[in-house]
Amino acid sequence: MPLEKRTRVEIFLPTRMDTVAYRTVTEWLAEELAFSRGGSTLTTPFTGLYASTTEKTLTHDRIQILFCDFDLDSDDLGGRAEILSYLTDVRSLLMEILHEEDVWIIYHSVTRIS
């Protein structure tokens, strides 16, 4: 049974109904990952709580997780550098467009049975 090392990337995107920018950037990024990496998955919204660093209250928030498997091994130094460079650019773009306090992007190794 052949095994394939990949890297799972998960981007936590807030959902806002009051602005077109959120829907537009979410759709664009999902399509970008699908075209460039072979596919992407966007979850239905989850409701969560977070403690803001600027306010002393808990905030109810709705998020979606956009995830994609990159055909790169994050345990390999070259693969890790490529992923980090790409994800740093994506995070900067999302922070600028969405004006969020923070945008979480995580990655981890996965092994796919092919």
C-alpha positions, 0 to 999 in steps of 0.5 A: 500500500503506497503512502504519500506525505502531504501537508494539511493547511487549515485557514480559519476564516471569520464569517460576516454577513455585513460585508461583501469582502468576507464572502469574496475573499473566501470564495477567491481563496477556495478557488485559488487553492482548488486550482493551484493545489488540486482541491479545497474544502470549506466547512459550514460555519462554526460558532465559537468564543474568543477573548479579544486582546483589545477588549476585556469581554468574550466575543461570539464569532462564526468561522469557517475552516478552509483546508487543503492538502499541499503536495509537499512534505513539511518535514522537509526543509525545502517544503517547509520553506515553500509552505511558510512563504506562501502562508505568510503571504496569504495571512498578510493579505487576509489581515489587510483585506479583512481588518481582523485582529488575527487570522489563524493559519495552521499546517501539519503533516498528513500521510495519505494512502494512495 
